[in-house]
């Protein structure tokens, strides 16, 4: 097991890329995406963060939780990063929220 949790950090970057729909590192701007997402998240602008290809079709609470997971994985202090087991449990919760939303939507 890695003591400094590099795997978790890398996973956080990939998770953020998936949510946002663009690379975490672009044109040598290390951390620019994370700063932008953090700013938008703080302002409650979830709709502007999520990949536009989803066209607003997502559970806001699921996205908020997924972003919180990504932020935790990207924590500067490696001791503050969750284990991959903790990440898995939280992502399962995100999936449950999204699945429930879809079930309600299709049940109409």
C-alpha positions, 0 to 999 in steps of 0.5 A, a space after each residue: 500500500 502506498 503511504 502517501 496515497 498517490 493512487 487516491 490523488 490520481 483517482 481524484 483527478 480522473 474522477 473530476 475529469 469525468 464529472 467536468 468532461 475536460 482534462 484536469 491538466 491543460 496547457 501546463 496549468 497544474 490545478 487550474 481545473 480544480 480551482 475552477 471547480 472549487 470556485 463554482 462548487 462554492 457558489 452552488 453552480 453545479 450545472 456549470 461544472 458538470 459535463 455539458 454533454 449530460 444536458 442537465 440530466 443528472 442528480 445534483 446531490 449525486 454530483 455534489 457527493 462525487 465532487 466531494 470525493 474528488 476534492 478529498 482525494 485531491 487533498 494536499 495532505 495525503 493523510 487527509 485523503 480517503 482510502 480507495 475502500 472509502 471512495 468505493 463506498 461513497 461512489 456506491 451512494 452516488 450510484 444509488 442516488 442516480 439510480 433512484 432518480 432514474 427510476 422515479 423519472 421513468 416511472 412517470 
